Amino acid sequence: MKFREYLIFALCALCGFVAKAQVPDNDKIFLAINDSNSQYYYPNLMMRYNAGDVLTDEEYHHLYYGFAYQEAYRPLNDNAGMTKVQNIMARIAIDTPSVADIDELIAACSEAMELDPFSPKLLNIMAYAYGTAGDKEREKIYADHLAAVLKVIASSGTGLKEKEAMHIIMFSHGIDFIAAKGWSQLKGKIISRSVEFIPFAALKNKVKGYYFDYSRVYWNKPDDYIFERDRTWQINNLKPRQYK
């Protein structure tokens, strides 16, 4: 199947987002996801997410930021599955991959998503993989997840000022958010212990770049930890995809 380039349908709205930011309230999210009587009870939400159920914006909001309280949330650990995904993507023919390549890619993505279930990059690749395999149902599920996660990130702040930074639960999500727009970025600049400014390679709508709040990653960050930037989607020209 020839690779069909996507441009996530939600991204058109993201350029002008957000009229009113929904800054994550950590205390409220923690209480809601741990209340078995709540619609945001985390085990149930994650089960529905994995099943591909249709979720509301609020449910995605609690899923994304609530992951920071889960045992699987280890943002500073190496993700062997992600390394496998990157290696596979670097060698396959994007427009004409073999069935074996796609099967291997899906397996690697599934492994990587155990540690990073809301990675925009992984969600994008899963949509590509299932679309290439002819599984339109799963392609739509992952494309919808991707659009929803990007919307959650965009709704958490304007990203235009340090105090209006968009909130991210993984270092790579900020880079992926920019990549999802089809934009290139320069080396990020640490503004404070919890905020990084990522400049664009070129001005976008007179904006120089975005601020991202990584405070959740830093909750348990060792003092001597040095962040090594992850690669973006610019591997064999695989770009964000749009489900139609």
Summary of the structure (lengths in Angstrom):
residues: 244
radius of gyration: 17.2
end to end distance: 16.2
largest distance: 48.1
contacts: 737
relative contact order: 0.17
helix: 46%
strand: 9%
